[in-house]
Amino acid sequence: MHNQYELTQHNSFALPAICPAFYQPKTLSELEDIVPHLSSPFYILGEGSNTLFTEQATTTILQPNFKGITVKENDDFVLLSAKCGENWHELVKYCVENNYHGIENLALIPGSVGASPVQNIGAYGTELADVIDHVSWYEFDTKTLKTLDQSACQFAYRDSIFKNSLANKGFIVEVTLRLSKQWQANLTYRGLDTLPVDVSAKEVFQKVIDIRQSKLPAPDKLPNAGSFFKNPVVEIKCFNSLKEQYPDMPAYPQKDGRIKLAAGWLIEKSGLKGLRKGNVGVDKTQALVLVNYGSKDGQDIVQLAKHVQEHVLAKFDIFLQPEVRLLSSKGLIQLTQSK
Ligand code: EPU
């Protein structure tokens, strides 16, 4: 345990926040020693690639760092279990090298394995929910490990039970994926649809890396947390009236009849792409990403996010919800729409 621990290396916005206590258990028994001392508020942090520290101080931080990968296979599929402290992209690479198929479209997503179910990471036509078999979750109250199968995780777009009713009641110890030994490419997403039908898993993996590197700023060069906002999902009536005004607006029909819009497009059309305010800004290539040019204060990003929300609301009557989690010294906070 460390007191007054500095977190610059633990958040991809590279903000120099300080937490009163920092715990990094590597095993279940180390964790069990810590739990009785954990005082509220506290926050479970992965690699900090989807969290914004909004103040110079945060809550106590618990960063489980269990390692290990185990594999059970038969002729057709593989059950692969990875501990929470493994790096997500390294896991994807390992699977591609071993011909375990299903997550190549999720290459280069920053963050840890333990964080991947929390927001149901997704990209290029695949999301974690498509391949998850179960999650092993440690419950603080009962001090027991529970198994949540795919449906118990209540996955939705960038959402799961771990963000909602189970938030801070325990933490994800291990994620088990059901991967295929038979290769079947998923090339539905724009950008991948130009690949030949007999493309290999390695080629898809590399193509996803190339697309991400061309579109998204690398956090180690220009600190950011990927998409700052979620893509808004609207009713068909709202979509139809916008489509009349903006015939070229990208839109993705959902299974429930609603339509997902592209927040990056809405931000760009609001005239904010490339906007710079002091030491923070809206990325020049992908307007959905807010970037830190050198600010040491998370409030700069908060103020920029509010500015983006206000402009998109004024132009399109759509309120963008952050995808990134905002952590203050008192716990998670929301950026709500002011009436
Ligand atoms: N667009 C613009 N201007 C912009 C950015 C995007 O017009 O500045 C348009 C694009 O031309 C395209 C549409 O918006 O027509 C969608 O853009 P893109 O394919 O880049 O994807 P996205 O909706 O912006 C989502 C995920 C990403 C994921 C990509 C690819 C969310 C919030 N974001 O972004 O995930 O990599 O799709 O699947 O769902 C993340 O969660 O951090 C993340 C990067």
Residues whose N, C-alpha, C, O or C-beta is under 5 A from the ligand:
A	BS01	EPU	G122 A123 Y124 G125 A225 G226 S227 F229 K230 N231 P250 A262 G264 W265 E268 T285 Q286 A287 L288 E323
